[in-house]
Amino acid sequence: MRVIIQRVSAASVTIEGKLKSSIGAGLLILAGFEEADTVEDLEWTAAKLVNLRIFNDAQDLMNLSIKEVEGDIIIVSQFTLHAKTKKGNRPSFIHAAKPDVAIPLYEQFVKLVAQALGKAVGTGEFGADMKVALVNNGPVTIAIDSKNRE
């Protein structure tokens, strides 16, 4: 599982001209799943992102988590995070989970994050043509891979 975590001042997801989700200060999470992902990958990633200390404290140091600042989260499924670009110029998505595997993983991940955060999170719509808007705060953008826990 791979996620891109973006600290935002605001973010939204629009599908076919209709607003699906929007938040003020918080995190926009792009989440990509692969066939080999397990519940343990989902749990580890959910816990990591809600406890990641990337919000500024009173001394302007990144020392607070999304939970501590009571921020909001939007999670958008994005299979392109598993793009392979080694050969040629057309990315291969062979390692991205197919919808029958990815959709349940995405839905479970959303539930785990909401549970860890203690409130509902916004979402996109799996497989939809989404327009994702954000104001990256910092900018702070962090990539996490549950298979490469650095």
Buried (B, 14 or more C-beta within 10 A) or exposed (E): BBBBBBBBEBBBBBBEEEEBBBBEBBBBBBBBBBEEBEEEBBBBBBEBBBEBEBBBEEEEEEEBBBBEBEBBBBBBBBBEBBBEEEEEEEEEBEBBBEEEBBBEBBEBBBEBBBEBBEEEBBBBBBEEEBBBEBBBBEEBBBEBBBEEEE
